[in-house]
């Protein structure tokens, strides 16, 4: 029969990882201090605690201020940023559709589905070294800027965004709180807007589904169909070759 990956991970790999960490601690072997995508004390990749989000971020964005992601969320939902003020990031990344739009191809500014690709989710987008299959963006900041500049998406530029935001006192106050050490010119405000949106996107991690909990070894009931689906996805169907588990 087919290899039962789900059972192997739950009953073999996860306990082995816990045992290895316990042995390392018992033997007083120090944990690595090198920054890496996986934290040195991780025991399973099917947990948000396993990943170091800062390892995927540019150097200047590895320690975002507490208000940075909050500001980014406001910008994400505000159509004011777009060149024509007619759409926001959330116009395509719908919260109730796992931050996608459910369409085969993304809809451009003129309402036609003529995008080159579908709208990807932002869930777990911060847990990747690249944000597009064509490898044209290596950070979320790169991806946000490309969306801003694309004529079929937000059709603007970071500089233009900064210039618009500087005209809104409420936004100026939010930026001054999120970036208190910055002298916010139009240009810098545009760059910080990109960074804030990317910081918000990094907060959107989702690694607590029933299958995640099952693979972590938790006491959770899961149907045989889910197990079969996971094994098929990661095995014979080869979906996992490009949709990397566990972040997918």
Secondary structure, 3 states (H helix, E strand, C coil): CCCCHHHHHHHHHHHHHHHHHHHHHHCCCCCCCCCCCECCCCCCCCCHHHECHHHHCCHHHCCCCHHHHHHHHHHHCCHHHCCCCCCCHHHCCEHHHCCECCCCCCCCCCCCCCCCCCCCCCCCCCCCCCCCCCCCCCCHHHHHHHHHHCCCCCCCCHHHHHHHHCCCHHHHHHHHHHCCCCCCCHHHHHHHHHHHHHHHHHCCCCCCCHHHHHHCCCCCCCCHHHHHHHHHHHCCCCHHHCCCCCCC
